[in-house]
């Protein structure tokens, strides 16, 4: 059966590249112009699941997406790491000094700051996606406008790469998660990573108790992120990723964590991906 997958952006975007590289080139893709629309597609059963960017090794966490996952009771069931390569593309025959405007996603601009700083004549225009500007340039044959696109996107739309791999850092990588709406989270035998969310009382040692428990279970905390909550001023939710050994009683650990925190949520148990 063909998988129905929601992505942020269109074909040719990094989200689409994750699907093609790690899941299937034959999936039925639902292109969503925002992460909110992606989540809506999942919870209304328009798709089987969604692929969502969650953090970048250079630009950091995409904070609103953590909240979307928690607020809509989505479960993380897999993760993928994609090396990010950015290219400047335009209509065939265009030269770099002829380009006046560059369109792309804000994250692409952030990750190509050094190159763009050197091109002071360029006007930057933000778009919802990295691939959509390329599609528009190609379809409307727009001259003097370029797009910052992932590897393979210029070829997909028949554009020419004016400058390849313009990202500031070759170690640029984005973590994507597979999110779906399951009624119950059941870890499989290969699962070795968990994502959780909780809040703590404003009292001395509350976070220490959590960290001490993780040490007791010999669990490796690979990420901790605090995000303001909406229900109280200056109150924060903690989002934590944990890697655990096969012999760990993960259900017991989750139960104990729930007992020493507030508003605890297990967001997912899954197998960690190769970075």
Rosetta silent file (secondary structure, phi, psi, omega in degrees, C-alpha in Angstrom):
SEQUENCE: XXXXXXXXXXXXXXXXXXXXXXXXXXXXXXXXXXXXXXXXXXXXXXXXXXXXXXXXXXXXXXXXXXXXXXXXXXXXXXXXXXXXXXXXXXXXXXXXXXXXXXXXXXXXXXXXXXXXXXXXXXXXXXXXXXXXXXXXXXXXXXXXXXXXXXXXXXXXXXXXXXXXXXXXXXXXXXXXXXXXXXXXXXXXXXXXXXXXXXXXXXXXXXXXXXXXXXXXXXXXXXXXXXXXXXXXXXXXXXXXXXXXXXXXXXXXXXXXXXXXXXXXXXXXXXXXXXX
SCORE:     score description
SCORE:     0.000 S_00000001
   1 L     0.000  134.687 -179.863    0.000    0.000    0.000 S_00000001
   2 L   -68.750  129.932  178.800    1.303    3.450   -0.929 S_00000001
   3 L   -76.388  138.140  175.935    2.210    5.554    2.094 S_00000001
   4 E  -103.121  115.926 -171.950    0.535    8.964    2.395 S_00000001
   5 E  -125.740  129.860  175.231    3.031   11.412    3.872 S_00000001
   6 E   -91.951  136.221  176.236    2.633   15.095    4.750 S_00000001
   7 E  -131.452  157.293  172.455    5.658   17.356    4.365 S_00000001
   8 E   -89.200  121.051 -176.078    6.280   21.052    4.865 S_00000001
   9 E   104.032 -173.115 -177.131    6.992   22.470    1.433 S_00000001
  10 L  -112.610 -178.656  174.704    6.718   20.958   -2.027 S_00000001
  11 L   -59.195  135.343 -175.298    8.597   18.341   -4.004 S_00000001
  12 L   101.782  -12.100  177.280   12.236   19.363   -4.157 S_00000001
  13 L   -79.728  169.841  177.619   12.300   20.659   -0.579 S_00000001
  14 H   -64.736  -35.203  175.934   14.487   19.165    2.144 S_00000001
  15 H   -60.922  -42.095  178.218   11.418   17.518    3.668 S_00000001
  16 H   -65.479  -37.149  178.936   10.750   15.829    0.325 S_00000001
  17 H   -63.242  -37.479  176.738   14.400   14.787    0.132 S_00000001
  18 H   -60.605  -45.826  179.296   14.074   13.040    3.511 S_00000001
  19 H   -59.741  -47.281 -176.648   11.112   11.027    2.212 S_00000001
  20 H   -68.385  -39.752 -175.467   12.955   10.045   -0.977 S_00000001
  21 H   -77.688  -34.447 -170.415   16.296    9.266    0.703 S_00000001
  22 H  -115.981  -18.299 -173.174   15.071    7.396    3.784 S_00000001
  23 H  -118.611  -69.146 -178.141   11.506    6.194    3.235 S_00000001
  24 L  -167.145  142.372  174.305   10.243    5.781   -0.335 S_00000001
  25 L   -87.380   -3.906 -176.582   10.391    7.446   -3.734 S_00000001
  26 L  -110.694   10.648 -179.164    6.869    6.170   -4.434 S_00000001
  27 L   -68.553  152.323  174.004    5.058    7.734   -1.476 S_00000001
  28 E   -86.473  113.235 -173.064    1.985    9.885   -2.014 S_00000001
  29 E   -94.975  131.435  170.230    3.119   13.345   -0.920 S_00000001
  30 E  -107.979  110.523 -178.858    0.843   15.979    0.572 S_00000001
  31 E   -80.794  126.153  179.856    2.601   19.335    0.328 S_00000001
  32 E  -119.163  134.795 -176.170    1.784   21.680    3.217 S_00000001
  33 L   -83.347   -4.066  176.349    2.777   25.337    3.219 S_00000001
  34 L  -150.446  160.876  177.176    3.085   25.478    7.007 S_00000001
  35 H   -69.329  -29.937  175.792    3.770   23.134    9.901 S_00000001
  36 H   -62.230  -42.183  178.329    0.309   23.913   11.255 S_00000001
  37 H   -68.042  -33.352  176.884   -1.218   22.614    8.031 S_00000001
  38 H   -62.151  -46.854  179.452    1.028   19.551    8.226 S_00000001
  39 H   -63.090  -40.821  179.115   -0.291   18.747   11.699 S_00000001
  40 H   -60.481  -39.089  178.925   -3.866   19.328   10.545 S_00000001
  41 H   -63.137  -34.327  179.521   -3.359   16.803    7.737 S_00000001
  42 H   -72.314  -49.499 -172.778   -2.248   14.215   10.303 S_00000001
  43 H   -74.741  -15.297  176.012   -5.001   14.725   12.857 S_00000001
  44 L  -100.649   10.976  175.446   -7.733   14.750   10.176 S_00000001
  45 L    61.314   28.533  173.297   -6.415   11.470    8.713 S_00000001
  46 L   -74.952  -21.671 -179.236   -5.586   12.979    5.331 S_00000001
  47 L  -137.558  168.364  176.468   -2.214   11.207    5.599 S_00000001
  48 L   -79.410  -36.132  178.481   -0.670    8.277    7.443 S_00000001
  49 E  -167.412  176.256  179.401    1.984   10.453    9.078 S_00000001
  50 E  -127.262  158.953  173.113    4.110   13.546    8.622 S_00000001
  51 E  -113.258  125.049 -172.401    7.791   14.424    8.374 S_00000001
  52 E  -132.077  127.313  172.902    8.741   17.484   10.410 S_00000001
  53 E   -68.334  138.258 -175.623   12.048   19.327   10.835 S_00000001
  54 E  -123.515  -28.516  177.435   12.786   19.749   14.521 S_00000001
  55 E  -164.461  155.942  178.916   16.304   21.173   14.817 S_00000001
  56 E  -124.488  143.485 -175.326   19.364   22.222   12.839 S_00000001
  57 L   -68.500  -17.978  179.424   22.990   21.792   13.866 S_00000001
  58 L  -104.351  -50.082 -173.698   23.754   25.446   13.017 S_00000001
  59 L   -86.713  -14.399  177.782   20.524   27.401   13.574 S_00000001
  60 E    93.013 -161.689 -173.972   19.292   25.386   16.569 S_00000001
  61 E   -76.557  147.838  172.130   15.850   24.119   17.530 S_00000001
  62 L   -94.959   86.509 -168.031   12.630   24.932   15.696 S_00000001
  63 H   -56.553  -43.461 -178.492   10.800   25.719   18.921 S_00000001
  64 H   -59.220  -26.959 -177.545    7.201   25.996   17.619 S_00000001
  65 H   -72.625  -31.166  174.547    7.376   22.441   16.291 S_00000001
  66 H   -60.901  -44.313 -178.917    8.039   20.991   19.733 S_00000001
  67 H   -66.790  -38.459  178.066    4.864   22.669   20.948 S_00000001
  68 H   -60.316  -43.484 -179.367    2.875   21.449   17.931 S_00000001
  69 H   -62.626  -45.639 -178.224    3.859   17.855   18.648 S_00000001
  70 H   -70.649  -47.167 -175.056    2.919   18.111   22.318 S_00000001
  71 H   -63.419  -30.887 -176.701   -0.259   20.178   21.952 S_00000001
  72 L  -103.007   13.218  176.049   -1.748   17.855   19.329 S_00000001
  73 L    54.126   42.571  175.237   -0.720   14.615   21.073 S_00000001
  74 L   -86.126  154.733  179.573    1.450   13.468   18.188 S_00000001
  75 E  -114.926  136.133  173.736    3.970   10.672   18.653 S_00000001
  76 E   -85.351  121.904 -177.094    7.526   10.602   17.365 S_00000001
  77 E  -117.235   -5.883  176.631    8.110    7.178   15.826 S_00000001
  78 E  -167.424  162.857  175.359   11.371    7.714   13.922 S_00000001
  79 E  -138.029  156.744 -178.785   14.061   10.297   13.257 S_00000001
  80 E  -143.654  142.212  175.615   16.292   11.136   10.300 S_00000001
  81 E  -113.649  124.842 -178.709   19.380   13.323    9.889 S_00000001
  82 E  -117.501  124.242  173.153   19.860   15.057    6.546 S_00000001
  83 E   -67.570  129.388 -174.747   23.061   16.837    5.539 S_00000001
  84 L   -98.879  121.679  175.645   22.000   20.259    4.287 S_00000001
  85 L  -121.449  129.470 -178.761   23.556   21.621    1.101 S_00000001
  86 L  -111.940  138.248 -179.845   22.451   24.959   -0.321 S_00000001
  87 E  -131.599  144.547  175.873   22.819   26.046   -3.944 S_00000001
  88 E   -93.325  120.343 -174.353   22.047   29.305   -5.736 S_00000001
  89 E  -127.794  146.631  178.874   19.917   28.546   -8.800 S_00000001
  90 E  -152.152 -177.477  177.253   18.348   30.649  -11.564 S_00000001
  91 L   -59.712  148.816  178.838   17.213   30.411  -15.183 S_00000001
  92 L   -58.250  137.782  178.595   19.752   28.932  -17.560 S_00000001
  93 L    93.086  -13.303  178.496   22.153   31.510  -18.941 S_00000001
  94 L   -73.844  146.696  176.024   21.858   33.900  -15.995 S_00000001
  95 L  -109.452  155.401 -177.009   25.057   35.161  -14.370 S_00000001
  96 H   -58.156  -40.884 -178.031   25.535   35.870  -10.677 S_00000001
  97 H   -73.263   -6.835  176.534   26.109   39.597  -11.244 S_00000001
  98 H   -91.333  -12.333 -177.469   22.789   39.769  -13.137 S_00000001
  99 L   -79.658  132.282  179.969   20.808   38.522  -10.146 S_00000001
 100 L  -109.235  -30.234 -175.074   19.015   41.225   -8.145 S_00000001
 101 E  -132.816  141.884  175.298   16.795   39.205   -5.800 S_00000001
 102 E  -122.600  127.148  178.716   17.157   35.900   -3.973 S_00000001
 103 E  -110.156  137.228  174.178   14.101   34.045   -2.672 S_00000001
 104 E  -174.688 -177.592  176.442   14.204   31.222   -0.132 S_00000001
 105 E   -75.969  150.399 -178.036   13.224   30.057    3.328 S_00000001
 106 H   -58.920  -33.465  179.430   14.526   32.089    6.273 S_00000001
 107 H   -65.397  -35.753  177.630   16.548   29.112    7.531 S_00000001
 108 H   -64.860  -40.977  177.188   18.416   28.966    4.217 S_00000001
 109 H   -62.292  -43.188  179.648   19.319   32.651    4.548 S_00000001
 110 H   -61.412  -36.607 -174.470   20.546   32.072    8.100 S_00000001
 111 H   -87.081   -5.067  179.055   22.694   29.150    6.992 S_00000001
 112 L  -122.431   28.691 -173.710   24.227   30.997    4.010 S_00000001
 113 H   -58.837  -40.698 -177.559   25.034   34.264    5.776 S_00000001
 114 H   -63.633  -46.413  179.543   28.712   34.454    4.783 S_00000001
 115 H   -63.603  -45.835 -176.802   28.010   34.072    1.063 S_00000001
 116 H   -67.409  -32.065  178.212   25.090   36.502    1.110 S_00000001
 117 H   -63.335  -34.005  179.638   27.103   39.089    3.044 S_00000001
 118 H   -74.625  -20.391 -178.997   29.616   39.146    0.198 S_00000001
 119 L  -103.819   70.295 -171.490   26.820   39.736   -2.333 S_00000001
 120 L   -66.600  -15.392 -178.738   25.674   43.094   -1.009 S_00000001
 121 L   -80.890   -9.128 -174.483   23.700   43.885   -4.174 S_00000001
 122 L   -85.925  134.646  172.460   21.210   41.075   -3.539 S_00000001
 123 E   -94.165  130.364 -177.212   17.769   41.693   -2.061 S_00000001
 124 E   -99.991  128.882 -179.878   16.581   38.803    0.117 S_00000001
 125 E  -124.183  119.050 -178.180   12.924   37.779    0.020 S_00000001
 126 E   -75.606  144.608  175.723   11.653   35.136    2.454 S_00000001
 127 E  -133.071  173.846 -175.414    9.355   32.353    1.288 S_00000001
 128 L   -80.216   -7.023 -168.651    7.635   29.426    2.997 S_00000001
 129 L  -158.278  161.979  175.489    9.900   26.829    1.416 S_00000001
 130 L   -86.092  -27.703 -175.945   13.224   26.306   -0.352 S_00000001
 131 L   -88.968  -31.412 -175.162   11.763   24.595   -3.413 S_00000001
 132 H   -58.596  -44.230  177.958    8.713   26.787   -4.117 S_00000001
 133 H   -59.565  -36.547  178.360   10.700   29.842   -5.331 S_00000001
 134 H   -64.203  -42.269  178.500   12.570   27.595   -7.774 S_00000001
 135 H   -61.828  -43.023 -179.090    9.303   26.245   -9.134 S_00000001
 136 H   -66.502  -43.520  178.101    7.902   29.762   -9.609 S_00000001
 137 H   -58.243  -43.619 -178.230   11.070   31.025  -11.317 S_00000001
 138 H   -68.959  -46.409 -176.277   10.960   28.086  -13.725 S_00000001
 139 H   -67.643  -37.804 -177.104    7.226   28.211  -14.475 S_00000001
 140 H   -98.060   -0.104  179.156    7.091   31.986  -14.979 S_00000001
 141 L    51.198   55.490 -176.662   10.573   32.245  -16.529 S_00000001
 142 L   -87.399  120.552  178.400   11.555   35.058  -14.159 S_00000001
 143 L   -87.352  159.821  175.016   14.908   36.668  -14.928 S_00000001
 144 L    65.802   14.215  176.925   17.247   38.367  -12.438 S_00000001
 145 E  -126.935  134.573  178.689   15.835   36.311   -9.562 S_00000001
 146 E  -121.365  166.325  177.050   17.549   33.324   -7.938 S_00000001
 147 E  -130.360  145.505  171.920   16.558   30.787   -5.310 S_00000001
 148 E   -93.261  118.465 -170.086   18.577   29.027   -2.627 S_00000001
 149 E  -132.452  158.381  175.112   17.710   25.361   -3.062 S_00000001
 150 L   -70.674  168.972  173.252   18.789   21.892   -1.856 S_00000001
 151 L   -56.456  135.239  175.478   20.835   19.494   -3.978 S_00000001
 152 L    91.099  -18.063 -175.900   18.785   18.160   -6.883 S_00000001
 153 H   -73.859  -38.692  178.290   16.106   20.856   -6.815 S_00000001
 154 H   -59.552  -44.264  179.547   17.579   22.981   -9.610 S_00000001
 155 H   -65.234  -36.902 -179.716   17.632   19.941  -11.894 S_00000001
 156 H   -59.267  -37.372 -176.999   14.066   19.047  -10.902 S_00000001
 157 H  -105.154    7.287  176.836   12.785   22.406  -12.187 S_00000001
 158 L    74.168   28.911  177.570   15.229   22.861  -15.058 S_00000001
 159 L   -97.912  167.657  179.151   17.248   25.666  -13.459 S_00000001
 160 E  -107.185  136.423  177.300   20.985   26.265  -13.566 S_00000001
 161 E   -81.417  116.199  179.060   23.157   26.238  -10.445 S_00000001
 162 E   -82.425  -34.256  179.212   25.084   29.520  -10.342 S_00000001
 163 E  -151.019  124.531 -176.565   26.973   28.667   -7.165 S_00000001
 164 L   -97.763  150.539  174.673   26.949   25.317   -5.397 S_00000001
 165 L    49.322   65.134 -177.443   27.193   24.579   -1.677 S_00000001
 166 L   -93.351    7.316  178.981   27.022   28.144   -0.392 S_00000001
 167 L   -65.363  149.847 -177.909   26.200   27.113    3.196 S_00000001
 168 L   -64.513  -33.937 -170.939   28.455   28.567    5.901 S_00000001
 169 L  -133.826  126.920  179.434   29.316   25.203    7.397 S_00000001
 170 L   -72.479  -10.548  177.426   29.750   21.843    5.687 S_00000001
 171 L   -90.935   14.662 -178.986   28.703   20.157    8.945 S_00000001
 172 L   -66.640  121.639 -178.359   25.214   21.610    8.505 S_00000001
 173 E  -143.248  144.182  177.279   22.630   18.944    9.326 S_00000001
 174 E  -118.516  136.924  176.335   18.912   18.975   10.124 S_00000001
 175 E   -94.365  127.411  176.791   17.082   16.490   12.304 S_00000001
 176 E  -115.072  148.345  176.012   13.647   15.457   11.076 S_00000001
 177 E  -123.042  147.960  172.910   11.099   13.384   12.964 S_00000001
 178 E   -89.985  121.610 -177.276    8.308   11.135   11.778 S_00000001
 179 E  -121.538  136.527  179.275    5.148   12.134   13.624 S_00000001
 180 E  -146.973  173.887 -177.859    1.843   10.317   13.694 S_00000001
 181 L  -109.580   94.719  177.265   -1.219    9.964   15.842 S_00000001
 182 L  -103.849  149.415  177.587   -1.100    6.682   17.729 S_00000001
 183 L   -79.473  -21.125 -176.690   -3.362    5.793   20.610 S_00000001
 184 L  -149.428  137.341  177.984   -0.542    4.004   22.412 S_00000001
 185 L   -94.520  115.286 -179.697    3.255    4.175   22.332 S_00000001
 186 L  -120.100  108.784 -179.756    4.716    0.686   22.234 S_00000001
 187 L   -66.883  138.447  174.559    8.527    0.463   22.051 S_00000001
 188 L   -92.622  176.909 -173.463    9.899   -2.210   19.744 S_00000001
 189 L   -65.698  -27.165 -177.776   12.996   -4.276   20.436 S_00000001
 190 L   -88.095   -8.283 -177.379   15.279   -1.973   18.441 S_00000001
 191 L   -65.374  133.298  179.573   14.073    1.231   20.152 S_00000001
 192 L  -142.811   13.795 -179.099   16.805    2.969   22.139 S_00000001
 193 E  -139.343  141.867  178.988   15.726    6.612   22.238 S_00000001
 194 E  -132.690  145.929  174.148   12.893    8.436   23.979 S_00000001
 195 E  -119.148  129.507 -177.013   11.552   11.985   23.773 S_00000001
 196 E  -131.878  163.138  177.399    9.701   13.406   26.764 S_00000001
 197 E  -139.964  137.278  178.581    8.119   16.663   27.894 S_00000001
 198 E  -158.352  167.873  172.551    7.425   17.837   31.448 S_00000001
 199 E  -121.663  161.374 -177.267    7.185   20.844   33.737 S_00000001
 200 L  -129.536  154.229  174.131    8.721   21.353   37.164 S_00000001
 201 L   -71.200  147.529  176.923    7.815   23.132   40.367 S_00000001
 202 L   -80.356   77.512  179.441    9.713   26.369   41.060 S_00000001
 203 L  -146.863  151.289 -177.454   11.650   24.955   43.986 S_00000001
 204 L   -57.163  134.380  173.711   15.319   24.192   44.646 S_00000001
 205 L    85.210    1.556 -176.222   16.517   20.866   43.310 S_00000001
 206 H   -65.768  -42.913  177.943   13.518   20.046   41.103 S_00000001
 207 H   -72.615  -34.478  178.822   15.583   19.665   37.931 S_00000001
 208 H   -59.097  -38.486  179.349   18.376   17.963   39.860 S_00000001
 209 H   -59.679  -40.205  178.497   15.961   15.188   40.883 S_00000001
 210 H   -65.813  -47.241 -178.318   15.267   14.463   37.223 S_00000001
 211 H   -64.688  -38.211  178.791   18.951   14.473   36.288 S_00000001
 212 H   -64.404  -38.284  178.389   19.842   12.270   39.263 S_00000001
 213 H   -65.623  -40.988  178.576   17.208    9.743   38.206 S_00000001
 214 H   -63.916  -38.341  177.135   18.597    9.637   34.667 S_00000001
 215 H   -65.385  -40.251  179.314   22.071    9.043   36.079 S_00000001
 216 H   -59.382  -37.628 -179.952   20.724    6.251   38.278 S_00000001
 217 L   -88.691    3.874  179.576   19.319    4.513   35.187 S_00000001
 218 L    57.310   43.902 -179.478   22.537    5.146   33.220 S_00000001
 219 L   -99.589  138.270  179.841   20.598    7.095   30.593 S_00000001
 220 E   -95.041  115.981  177.248   22.350    9.501   28.216 S_00000001
 221 E   -86.487  112.601 -176.082   20.547   12.827   27.855 S_00000001
 222 E   -94.080  -13.914  179.066   21.343   14.055   24.328 S_00000001
 223 E  -158.287  140.662  169.475   19.179   17.181   24.382 S_00000001
 224 E  -137.541  130.679 -175.708   17.391   19.452   26.828 S_00000001
 225 E  -137.654  130.482  176.174   15.278   22.370   25.655 S_00000001
 226 E  -107.016  137.299 -178.111   13.097   24.736   27.671 S_00000001
 227 E  -135.026  133.468  179.002   10.084   26.435   26.075 S_00000001
 228 E   -59.147  142.843  175.681    7.641   28.878   27.722 S_00000001
 229 L   -94.417  159.198 -176.494    4.195   27.495   28.458 S_00000001
 230 L   -89.729  -17.277 -171.654    1.013   29.377   27.600 S_00000001
 231 L   -88.731   -5.898 -179.184   -0.929   28.657   30.787 S_00000001
 232 L  -157.280  139.980  178.903    1.311   30.561   33.219 S_00000001
 233 L   -67.715  138.181  175.623    3.741   33.497   33.066 S_00000001
 234 L    56.524   33.301  173.786    7.416   32.600   33.304 S_00000001
 235 L  -112.401  139.983 -173.370    6.694   28.914   33.443 S_00000001
 236 E  -125.588  145.114  171.409    8.672   26.573   31.210 S_00000001
 237 E  -101.135  142.052  177.629    8.271   23.106   29.794 S_00000001
 238 E  -103.046  132.112  174.596   11.351   20.931   29.359 S_00000001
 239 E  -113.942  123.242 -173.239   11.783   18.783   26.258 S_00000001
 240 E  -129.993  139.098  171.838   14.408   16.072   26.659 S_00000001
 241 E  -107.909  135.692 -176.555   15.820   13.357   24.404 S_00000001
 242 E  -128.043  138.409  171.618   17.221   10.239   26.080 S_00000001
 243 E  -111.602  129.042 -174.369   19.261    7.322   24.792 S_00000001
 244 L  -127.652  156.134  179.992   18.931    4.157   26.856 S_00000001
 245 L   -82.536  156.826 -177.254   20.487    0.691   26.928 S_00000001
 246 L   -58.048  -31.944 -176.176   18.456   -2.457   26.071 S_00000001
 247 L   -79.564   -6.353 -179.805   18.514   -3.694   29.657 S_00000001
 248 L   -71.267  135.798  173.380   16.879   -0.516   30.987 S_00000001
 249 L   -82.423   86.792 -172.252   13.293   -0.856   32.205 S_00000001
 250 H   -65.621  -33.516  179.069   12.117    2.135   30.184 S_00000001
 251 H   -65.612  -40.027  178.450    8.494    1.823   31.329 S_00000001
 252 H   -66.524  -40.860  178.380    9.541    1.995   34.969 S_00000001
 253 H   -61.047  -45.826 -179.832   11.770    4.998   34.256 S_00000001
 254 H   -62.422  -39.144  179.763    8.916    6.843   32.527 S_00000001
 255 H   -64.336  -41.118  179.833    6.572    6.064   35.430 S_00000001
 256 H   -69.323  -41.468  176.896    9.072    7.422   37.951 S_00000001
 257 H   -59.352  -40.788  179.401    9.723   10.549   35.885 S_00000001
 258 H   -62.096  -33.761 -176.275    5.996   11.178   35.745 S_00000001
 259 H   -74.815  -20.421 -177.129    5.787   10.970   39.539 S_00000001
 260 H  -110.731    7.232  178.808    8.411   13.703   40.134 S_00000001
 261 L  -128.715  177.279  176.176    7.329   16.144   37.396 S_00000001
 262 E  -116.179  147.014  175.811    4.183   17.976   36.288 S_00000001
 263 E    51.326   45.453 -178.737    2.270   17.558   32.997 S_00000001
 264 E   -70.817  137.705  174.574    4.565   14.729   31.923 S_00000001
 265 E  -137.177  132.263  169.813    4.241   13.453   28.343 S_00000001
 266 E   -90.198  110.490 -175.619    6.032   10.635   26.596 S_00000001
 267 E   -83.109  -23.031  178.689    6.345   11.988   23.049 S_00000001
 268 E   170.965  151.683  171.401    7.859    8.869   21.553 S_00000001
 269 E  -127.718  125.159 -171.142   10.097    5.821   21.845 S_00000001
 270 E  -157.991  178.125  179.501   12.012    4.944   18.695 S_00000001
 271 L   -90.404  131.059  178.573   15.377    3.928   17.264 S_00000001
 272 L   -67.072  146.090 -178.769   18.025    6.629   17.103 S_00000001
 273 L   -96.106  159.015  175.180   19.245    7.476   13.611 S_00000001
 274 L   -72.427  132.379 -179.489   22.793    7.762   12.346 S_00000001
 275 L   -85.396    0.000    0.000   23.951   11.375   12.334 S_00000001
